[in-house]
Amino acid sequence: MHPAFSVVFFTTATGAGYGLLALLGVLGGLGVIPAAFWLGFVGMVLALGLIVAGLLSSTGHLGRPERAWRAFSQWRSSWLSREGLASVATFIPAALFGIGWVFLGKSGGWVATTGLLAAAGAVITVSTTGMIYASLKPIAQWHSRYTLPAYLIFAAMTGSVLANALLQSFSVGPSAMLTLALLATLAGWGWKLATWRYNDRLEIPTTANTATGLTGGSVRSIEWPHTEENYLLKEMGFRIARKHGAKLRRITQALAFIAPAVLLAVAFFLPWPLGAIASVLAAVAQSAGMLVERWLFFAEAKHTVTLYYGR
């Protein structure tokens, strides 16, 4: 039993991709970042490539991937369906913005409009992704006020660190992006610590007694209700030793927050290309750290159905 890597990669890649797309759409469309061909081309390929790779990896989590299109019809009640529709809709203004900003070398006017629409679509899509998990009442670690903001904060964090690495590599654009990337990384670190503190103190009122309605004595399961593991046990019944969880939390903090923050701070005082190298290393370290963070996000979640299995 372990969290599916396809979902871990999906949430990590799409968060960074949408964060980068939103920044490029706003700053590129308004002319804050110059409409330079190779800068724009690499930036848009990186943003859209991460988004597409993440979306494609999510289909590997489906039992019947060829039926994924059916999820789009449930938008009235399903956050997953809303996420799919929002992600597809975002590609339209993103493509128009890319054509205008990258290939036509323009900013302002209709290019700015499409850039802002792409940024809005990115924010909406990340929000729907966060709500998929925040809306799940049986999983107390996700059904909290910390989940949705975390998705938005981490998207802004990883997107800004990638955008800074891009701008530093081409030695163009506002130096304020370096400050934004550093502040976003510190904000993400603080939010993650607050989330862990909340989850560690979480008291789940549901027990095997309350679940079965039997109040006398201590209810326990003698044997499983079925002979094989089901989906919920595989995805949301993972048991991780406390010492391993603590170790992985330290790795998350070191790679996703501390190392990028130090490298970004050092980049302030380094000339080009050393500052660019530090910025790129910060993005690489943070990407690795966020994979560990997302793995923990799923591994530490507990579905109340595990009560029926004596867990």
N, C-alpha and C positions, 0 to 999 in steps of 0.2 A: 504494500500500500504506500503510495506517495502521491503528492500533488502532480497533476499532469503538466509536463513541461510545455506543451502546446499553449495552455492557458497562461502559464508563467511568462512565456515569451511574448504572447499576445498583449498582455497588459503592460509589459515593459516597453515593447517596441512601439505600440500605437500611442502610448502616453508621450514618449519622447518625440515621435513623428508629428503628432498633432500640436505639441508645444512649439516645436520648431516652425511648423507651418503657420501657426497663429502669429508668431513674431515676424516672420518673413512677410506675411500678408499685410500686417499693419505698418511695419517700418519700411518695407520695400514699396508698398503702394503709396505711402505718403512721402516718399523720396528721402527718408532719413538714411536708408541704405541705398547707395548708388545702383543704378540699373546696369551693372557690369555683367557681360554675358556669362563668363565662367563662374563668377561668384554666384549669380542667380541659378545657373544650370546645376552646379554642384549642390547648392542649398535645396533646390526643389527636388532633385533626384534623391537626396538623402532623406528629406522629409516624407515624400510620397513613397519612397522605397521602404522605409520603416513601417509606414502605415499599411501598405500592401502586404509586406511580409508578415506583419502581425495578424492581419485579417485572414490571410491564407492559412497561417498556422492554426488559427482557431477552428478551422474546418476539420483539422485532424482530431479534434476532441469529440467530433460527432460520430455516432454509430453508423449513420447513413448520410455522408456528406452531400450526396447528390440531392438530398431533400432539404438542404439548407434554405433554399429559396422560399419554402413554405413558412418560415419564421417571420417573413416580412408582412404576412397578412394579419398578425396578431398584435398590431401596434396599439390597439385600444387598451390592452391589458398587460402587455409584456414589455419590460424595459429592454430585454434582449432584442425584440423586434424594433423598438424605437432606435436602439443603437445602430442596427443594421441600416435602417432608412436614413438616419442622420449621417452615417459614414458615406453612403452612396451619394446623398445629396451634396455633401461637402466637396466631392470631387469636381462638381460642375464649376463653381466659382474658382476653385483651386486651379483647374485646367485653364480657364480664361485668364486668370491672373498670371499664371506661368507664361502663357503665350505673350501677353502684353509686356510683362516686366523683363522676361528673359530674352525672348526672340525679337520683340519690337523695341526693346530698350526704353520703355516709357514708364512713367509714374504719374500719379495724379489722375483726375478724371475718372474714366471708366475702369482703369487699372486699379486705382485706389478703392473704388467701390467693390470690385470683385475681390480685392485683397481683404477688405474688411469683412465681406460676406464669408470668405474662406476662414478667416479667424473666428468669426461667430460660429460657423459650422463646427470648427475644431473644438471650441469650448462646449458646445451643446453635445457633441459626440462623446467627449470625455465625461461629461456630466451623466449621460445615460449609462455609460459603462460603470461609473461609480454607483449609480442607483440600482444596477443589477444586484450588487452585493449588499448595499445598504437597506434594500427593501426585504431582505430575507430574515424574517422574524425568528425562525428556528435556530439561527446562528447568531448568538449574542455578541460575539466579537466583531461581527460585521454590521449588525443592526444597531449602529450607534451614530452619534453626531460627528464622529471623527472620520468616517469612511469616505463620504462624498468630498469634503474639503481636501482629504489626502490625495485623491486622484487629481484634483485640479492643481494642488500645490506641487505635486511631483511632476505633472506635465509641464508646468511653468518652470520648474527647477531644471529638469533634464533638457527641455527645449532651449532654455536660455544658456545653459552650459554648452550645448551643441552649437547654438548660434554664435556664442563668443569664440569657440574654437574655429568656426568657419571664418568669421571676420578677422580674427587674429592671423589665421593662415594666409589670408589674402591682403592683410595689412590695410584694411579699409573699414569704413563705417565708424559709428560712435564708440568712443572708449567707455561710455557709460554702460555698455553691454557687459563689460567685465564686472562692474560694480553690481549690476542686476543679477548676474550669474552667482556671484558670491553671496549676496543677500538672500537669494532664492534657496541656495544650498543650506544656509544657516536656518532659514525658515522651515525647510523640509526636515532638517535634523530635529529641530524643536518640536515639530508636529509629530514626528515618529516617536520621540521620547514620551510625549504626552499620551499618545495612543497606547504604547506599551504599558505605561503606568495605569491607565484606565482599565485595560484588559487584565492586568495582573490583579487588580483589586475587584474585578467583576465577580459578583455573586449571582449565580444562576438559581432562581427560586424553584425551577422544575427539578424534580427527583423521580426516581422510579415509582415512589409511592404516589406522588401527585399525578404522574402520567397514567397510572393504572386506576387511580381513585381508591386505592387500598391504604387506609390510614393506620391500621394496626400493625405494629411490628416493622421490620425492615424488609422491603421487597427486593428480591434479587432474581436474576435470570438463571434458570437451571441449564438451559441449552438454547442455542440460536433458533429463531423461527424458520430458518431455511438452511440449506446445506452449503451454499456458496456465498461468497461476498457479493454484495450488491453495489450499485453505483455510489450510494451515499457513504458506505463504509470505505470504498476506495478513494473517494474524493474528499470527504469531510469527516472521516473517522481516523485520521492519521494520528499516531501516538509518537511524540518526540520526547526523548529524555530531557529532563530539565538542564543537565549539564551541556547537552548538545544545543539546546535552544539558546542558552546563554552564550555559548561560543559563536553561534551563527549571528546572534545579535551584535556581538562585538565586531565580527567580520563585516556586517552590514554597515555599522557606524564608520568603520575604518575606510571602507571602499566607497560607499555612497555619499558620505558627508565629510569626514575629517580630511582624507587625502585630497579630494577636489577643492575643499575650502583652503587648505594650505597651498596647493598649487596655484589656485586663482589669486590668492593674496601675494604669492611670490611673483606672479606674472606682472603685477603692477610695477615692479621695480626692475624688470628685465627688458633689455632692448630686443627688437625683432632680429633674428627669428626665435630667440630663446623664450620670449614670452608666448609665442605661438606654440612652441613645443610643450611648454607647461600647460597651456590651455587644452591642447589635444590630449595630453596625458590625463588631465582632470576629467575630460569627457569619457575616456576609455575606462578609467577607474570607476567612475560613477555608474556607467552602464553595467559593469560587472557587479557592483554593489547592489544595484536595483534588482538584478536577477535574483540575488540572494534574499533581498527584502521581500520581493513578490513571492518567492518560495515559502518564506516564513509566514506571509500573510495567509496563504492557503493551509499550510501545515499546522498552524496554531489555532485554526478555526475548528470549532466542535459543533456538530449538528446534534440537536436534542434527541434524534432517533437513536444515537449511540447508547442512550439510557437502557434501551431494550436489550443491549448486548453486555450489560454489566460494566459499562465504561463511564 
